[in-house]
Amino acid sequence: MPNGSNGTYIKLSAFKGGMNVQRDKVLEAIANPDIDYLYRTNQANFKKIPGSPIAYWASKNLIHDFEVGKRMENIVVPKVGLQTGDNKIFLRFWYEVGNQNICYSANTISESTLSGKRWFPYNKGGSYRKWFGNYDYVVNWQDNGKMIKEFTWENGNARSVVRNPRFYFQESITWSDITSGDFSARYRTPGSIFDVVGKSAFKLEKQTDLLSLLGLLNAKVTNYIFKILNPTIHLQTGNFANFPVINSKISVYKQVQVAIEITQNDWNSFEESWDFIRHPLLSHIADDKQTEVGGRLENAFAIWKTEAQERFDQLKANEEELNRIFIDLYGLNDELTPEVEDKEVSVRRADEERDIKSLLSYFIGLVFGRYSLDTLGLAYAGGEWNTDKYQKFVPNKDNLLLLNDDRYFDDDRDIMNRFRTFLAVTFGEEHVQENMDYIAHVIGKKADNSEQAIRKYFVDDFFKDHKKGYQKRPIYWEFNSGKQNGLKALMYLHRYDEGELAMMRTDYMYPLQSRYEERIEKLQQWVQDESVTKTKKQLEKKLKHVTQQLKELKQYDPIVRHVADQRINLDLDDGVLVNYEKLQDGNKILSKL
């Protein structure tokens, strides 16, 4: 067909159901040329769009945008970055390694080298999220990436590809290579290296306004235009470079700045962020909200719920205002609306069950000294231990916490003793039972009382939730003797030493064995003395269970002893997977990852 002539197109991609449905739609379009999925356009229009895609549905206004807009590559520099050659060797989630070995503040390669640190933030793209977030990984860039640069195949050829290093550690706008849904872009603060899927754009000139550009990139018009430039799920740097940027006299800097601040606060609200400060349900400790909370965790959640909703609503309103500005600027009012669906807003609303369980996780961190009620952020994640950081709530002396399904100890070895102390310190002694009842109700575990319900959660579900939250790289490891829960106990990876298992046997397993034996003796006597049939059966069931636990614990002991005798050394730099297998030693002393 000659380039200057009109072509007729029928858009059948919106119709599902196979060839028969599409055939009927074609016949319908032939019978009614005014149908809304039939298009006529001049072939020459395709050349006005970079790459000449056959975007027959593109409106005159959209084609005009490409004619008058400035190409994105003339405003910022889009680049792909590092390819390590083997991410299992060179990448870690930030929480796996010792925090003292991570440099978060390098602005240049020379600063990274001078820091002497091994690990540096790594931009690997991540899931759909606008404005700020997806700070998950660190990369081994010690000595200016010496190990990565020297990483070769057996024949001597390089396995890694170090692309565009002069842009490393610079602030940027970043997006993920794979965009199976809508496009989303984020501001990346200085300090990161970026890779091939965490694609990034950098300032072309010092005066380049990255934030205003980010406002455009997260507007609906951008997603709409990118679908034309590349309808596949892979948005390449070339597609990004071809985007038409139209100058606006309206400044969106403030709206974008607020959007970044909102999403940054959201990202840092929970412990998976390296800038996490304190659990939001404990904000009353420092923010003079004691009167509002009144010692009730339920009130603390209500305050958090309101704050989270206000944050959500503000961000949504901001995004809709940005949409209105850019839809009008690009002349796409007939094609797009400014409204934003809730699922597209990149901050979390409060979720009672999720947030209460995250508080229980924070409590575990307090028990092991990872966090402190007296210190903002991380208190200990490797390095030198400082007892001065812990005043209000002192961590366990031993790096171990038992998860018994019943009370066998009245000291720090028992998780519920510690939990009651935590609630007393944070919400007041007089409110402990009320708050226990609330927590038990929220987590929904069936039990005779609140303490048993919470205990049951820690025994049955905590480690599963922890694994999920930490993307199968848990920092609290669960010793597990088997199905009867003869012994379940948590330890904190960053506090592990070679004597951990010997200590567990001597100070925890042997005393627990004695408690089981004492309990069995009592239960046997109670069964013998009981005359009520129903109660007698309940006691017999309990006796059978504890007897099985004792048997399981005794069978577990030689397995633990075998590993304990080896005094296995763990290196945090090796990451969770390598260290987990090392300590398992083929004997399965830990719960399955």
C-alpha positions, 0 to 999 in steps of 0.5 A, a space after each residue: 500500500 502506498 505510504 501516502 494512502 489511507 489504510 483500514 484496520 480492525 482492532 480485534 485484540 480486545 475480543 477474546 473467544 477465538 477465531 469464531 468471535 473475531 470473524 463475527 466482529 470482522 463481519 460486524 465491522 464490514 456491515 457497520 463502518 462506524 463501529 468503534 474498533 474500525 480505524 482509518 489512518 494515513 500510512 505516513 503517520 506511522 513514520 512520525 512515531 519513532 520505530 514506525 510502529 503500525 499504531 493505526 489507533 493513534 489519534 491526530 493529537 498523539 501523532 502531533 505529540 511526537 512531532 512537537 515533543 522533545 525526545 527523552 534522550 535529549 533530556 536524560 541519558 537512559 542506560 543499562 548497567 552491570 551484569 555480574 555473571 552470577 547473581 547468586 555469587 555477587 548479590 544478597 538481600 541487604 538483610 542477609 549480610 552484616 550491616 557494618 559491611 554495607 556502604 549506603 552513602 557512596 556518591 562516586 566509585 572513588 568514594 566506594 573504594 575509599 569506604 573499604 566496604 564490600 556491599 553496596 545498594 544494587 538497583 535490580 528493578 523489582 515489582 510495580 511501584 511508583 515514586 520510591 521503593 524496591 531497595 532490596 539488594 546489595 552487590 559485592 563491589 569491593 575494591 571497585 568491583 575487583 571480584 566481578 571484573 575478574 570473574 571468568 569462564 574456564 576458558 578465561 573469557 569474562 563472565 561479567 559485563 561492567 556497563 556504564 560505570 561512570 553512572 554508578 552511584 548517581 541519582 536516577 529515575 529507574 524502571 523495571 525491564 519487565 512491565 507486564 502491567 502498567 509502567 512505573 518509575 521511581 526516584 533512586 537516591 544517590 548511592 546505588 549501582 544499577 543492572 540490566 533489568 533495573 534500567 535507569 535514566 540520568 541527568 544529561 545536564 546539571 539543571 535537568 529536573 529529574 523530579 518533574 520528569 518523574 511526574 510525567 513518567 508516572 502519569 497515564 499518558 506515559 503508559 499509553 504512549 509506551 504501549 505504542 512504542 513497545 507493546 511487549 512486556 520488555 520496555 527497552 532503553 531505546 523505547 524510553 529514549 524515543 518518548 516525546 516530552 512536551 514542555 509545560 509551563 505548569 510546575 509539578 515539582 511540588 506534587 512529585 516531591 510529596 509523592 516521593 515523600 509519601 511512598 518513601 515513608 510507606 517503604 520505611 514503615 516496615 522492617 524489610 527496609 534498611 531505613 526502617 526506624 520503629 514499628 508504626 504501632 509503637 509510634 506513641 512511645 516517641 510521638 507523645 500519643 500516649 493519651 490517644 493510645 491509652 495503653 490499648 494496642 487496638 487504639 494504636 492500630 486505629 491511629 495507624 489506620 487513619 495515618 495510612 489512609 490519609 497517606 493513601 488518599 493524598 497520593 491518589 489525589 496527587 496522581 490524579 492531579 498529575 494525570 489531569 495536567 499531562 492529559 491536557 498537555 498532550 491533548 488526550 482528553 478524549 482517550 484518557 481519564 485522570 482517575 486512578 484505581 486503588 490498586 495502582 496506588 503504591 502505598 499500603 493501607 493498614 491491614 489489621 492481621 498483617 500489621 499485628 503479625 509484623 509487630 510480633 516480628 518486631 518483638 522477636 527482633 527486640 528479643 534478639 537485639 536486632 532492634 531496641 526501644 531506645 535506638 532508632 533503626 537497627 541496633 545490631 546486625 553484626 559487628 560489635 555488640 553494645 549493651 548500652 543500646 538496650 534499657 527499656 527492654 533487654 534482649 535475651 542473653 543467649 541467642 535462643 528463644 524456645 517456642 514451646 506449645 505450653 509453658 515449661 519455663 518461667 524465665 526468658 527461655 519462654 516466648 510468652 514470658 518475654 512477650 508479656 514483658 514486651 507488652 508491659 513495657 510498650 503499653 503498660 502492665 495494667 493493659 497486658 491481658 487486654 492487649 493479649 486478647 486483642 492480638 489473639 482475636 486478630 491472628 485468629 488461632 483457636 485455643 483455650 485462651 489468648 496466651 495459648 492462641 498467640 503461643 500457637 501462632 509462634 509455634 505453627 506460623 511465625 517462621 512461615 510468615 518470616 520466610 515469606 516476608 524475607 523472600 526465603 532468606 530468613 534472618 531468624 532461624 528455626 530449630 525443629 525436632 519434628 512434627 511433635 514440636 518436641 523442640 522448636 526454637 528461634 535464633 538470630 543469624 547475626 548473633 550465631 557463633 560456633 558454640 550456639 548448638 552446644 549451648 542449646 543442648 546444655 541450657 535448653 534441651 536438657 532442661 526441657 527434657 527434664 520438664 517433659 519428664 516432670 509433666 509426664 509424671 504429673 499427667 500419669 497421676 492425674 489420669 489415674 486419679 480422674 473419674 470423669 470420663 471426658 476429662 480423663 480422655 483429655 488428660 490421656 491425649 495430653 499425656 500421649 502428646 507430651 510423651 511423643 514430644 519427649 521421645 522426639 526430643 531424645 531422638 533429636 539430641 544426637 543429631 544436634 550433638 553431631 553438628 554441635 561437635 563440628 563447631 560450624 563457622 558461618 560467614 554472613 557474606 556467604 548469604 542465607 542459602 549457603 549458611 543454612 545448608 552448612 548448618 543443616 549439615 544434611 541432618 535437617 536440624 532446621 525447619 525447611 526453607 
